[in-house]
């Protein structure tokens, strides 16, 4: 169905739903370990972390295929310090070179097609300098996070910057092996409703390790939480650190 929200409202809602957390702190600290580095934020969304990276002194490129998110990113204070590129990793030219590549906010799970995932990792390997670093997060399927994605546990209310008020909640269902379908429901003040579906890929630690190795990337560490906890500690994360 056609969305009742404009692209700008979608971006506004995304920022309201996804506040700065310890995850962003982790990615910022990881990047700052190499000062003044060339950074690719792949799947940068509305650019909050991307701009913070630039403000920390890095040369930053933000890439995302969603025009509404990119428009919101370009309009934020500090956006002029970032090079914004519309598209996916496939648009990166042969001349591109980065010291660090980030994929944050579980964007790796939004790449559900396995061929596209393989191409994405190949493109990352291609643009990383020798020894260049990759870090990304993906939810651990063993934690079965989708079982908590119910209307009762996810219902929230938001008022957007233009005054639009809505309630939002999600539910989830097994779509196929390793794929979870999520549906976001939105209820507006005038009682109008809309739904938005998406698929997420839940890849195991072993599969992600094998995928990175096949792409020519060396896995350095895998954490289960943002304070470097081991996998399976209850945080439900798979945070991969690797290098070319």
N, C-alpha and C positions, 0 to 999 in steps of 0.2 A: 504494500500500500504506500501511497505517496505520503511523505512525512509532513506533519503539521508544523515542524520546526524548520526554520531557515538554516542555511549552512552556518551562519554566524551564531545562531542560538544553539546549534549542536556543539560548536566549539566552546561556547560559554558553559553549557551543561557539562561538557567533558571536564573543564577546569574545576567546576564546582564538585564533581564526583571524585576527582582525582587530585587530592591535595598533596603538597610536598610532605614526604615521609622519610623514614630512615633509609628507604631504598634509594632515594635521590641523594641523600648524604653519602651513601656507599659509593655510588657511581662518581660523584664529584671527588671524593677522596681518592678513589682509584685513578682517576684521570690526573688529578693534581700531583700524583707521585712522579709524573714526568712533566716538569714545568714547561710552559710555552710550547706545548706539543700541537701537532696537526691532528684534529679530532673529527671523526665522522659520527654523527648521531643519526643512526639509520632507523627510520620510523619515529621521527622526532615529535610527531603530534603537533600540539599547539606551542611547543618550543620553550616551555618554562625552564627545563634543565639545559636546553641548548644555549639559551641566552646566559644562564648562570655560568656555563662553561666558558663562554666568551668573556664574561666579566672577570673570570678568574685568570685571564691572560692567555687563553688558548686560541689558536686559529681554527675556527669551527665551521663545519658545513652540516646543515640539517637537511635530511632527505625524507620526504613523505609523499605518498600517492594521493592523499585526500586534500582536495583544493580548499575546502572550508577550514580545515585545521591549519593549512599553510597560510591562508589569508589572515587568520587570527594570530599566528606566530609573527608574521611580518608587521602586524599593527602594534605589537607590544613594545614598551620602552626597552631600549637596548638592542632591538632587532637588527639595527643597521650594522652591528658588529659581526653578524652571522651571514654566511653565504647560504641562501635557501635554494634548494633544488627540488622541483616537483617530479615525483616518480618513485621508482624503486631502485634497488642496487644495480639494475640493468642499465640505468642511464649514466652511470659513472664511466667517464672516459678513460682511455688507456693512459692518459697523462696524470690521472689522479693518484696521489700518494698520501697515506696517513700513517701516523704513529700509533693511533688508538682508534678502535671502532667500538661503539656502544650500541646495543639494542636493549632498550629499557621497557618498563611497564608491560612485560611479558609479550612484547611485540612478536617474538619468535613464534609464539603459539598462534598468532593470527595468520601465519604463513602455513596454511593447511595442506596445500598441494606438495607432495614430496619432491617432485621434480623442481618446483620453484624453490623449495627449501635448499635442495642441492645446489641450484644455480646461485642462490643468495650466498651460501658459504663459499662457493668458488669465487664469486665477485669480491667478497671480503678478503679472501686470501690474495687475490690479484692486486688489490689496492694497498694492502699493508706492506710497510717496509720490512725487510728481514728483521726479525725480533719484535716487530710491531704487535700490539696487544689487542685482543678481543675480549669483551666482557658482555654477558647477557644473562637474563633471568628467564626461567621457565618454571611453571608449577610442577611439583613432583606428583605424578599420577598416583603414587602409592598413598598420598595423603587424601586423595579423593575429595578435593576442595569443592567440586561441583555439588556434592551432597548437601552442602550448607547454602547453596544458592537457591533459596526458596523465597516466596513472597514474604513470609513472616520474618525472615532474617535479613532481608535486603531492602525493605521498604524505607524510603527517605523522602523528604520534601525539600524542594529547592525554589528559590526565587531568583530568576536570571536578572542580568543587569538592566534589561529593558522592562522589568516589572512582571514578566511572565511567571506565573506560579504553577507548579506541577508536582505531582507525586510520581515516584519512580520505583520500580522493583523488578527483579529478574527471577526467572526460573530456568531450569536446565534439564536436559535429557540426553541419554546416550544416543548419538547419531550413527556411529559406526565404530569399529575397533580403533581406539585411540582418539576418536573425535567426539567432542561434546557440543551439542547445540544449546546456545543460550538465547533466551528471548527477553528483551527489555520492554517492559510495559510502562506507558506514561499516561497519566490521568491529569487532565487540565482543569482549571477552575470552572470552565463552562461545561464540564462533564464530557467533553470530547476525549477520545482515547486514540492511542496509536501503539503499534508494536514494531520492534526492530529485531531481526534475527541475525545471529552470527555463529560461526563455527570456530572452535578452538582445538588445536592439536595438543594432546598430552603425550609427549615423548618421554620415555624412561631415561634415567641417567645413562644406562648402557647404550641405548640407541643414540643419544646425543653425543656421547663419547665417540662412538663409531662414526657418526656423521662428520664430526670435526676431523677425526683422523683421516677419513677418506678424502677430505678437502685439502689435506696437507697442513692442518693446524694442530699444534701440539698442546694438549690439555695440561695446564699447570696445577690448577686446584678446582675443586667443586665444593661449594658451601651449601648448607641447608637453611641458612638464615643470614640476616644482614649484619650480625655481629660475629661472623665467621664460624657459626655453629656447624657441626657435622651434619651431613645429609641424614634425614630421618629423625631429627630432634624434635619435630612437632611444628616447626615454622612452615613446612610444606613447600620450600623453595628448592630449586636447582640453580645455583648461581655459578656459571662456568667462567673461569679465567683461562685464556689460552693465548698462544702467540704463533706468529708465522715463522 
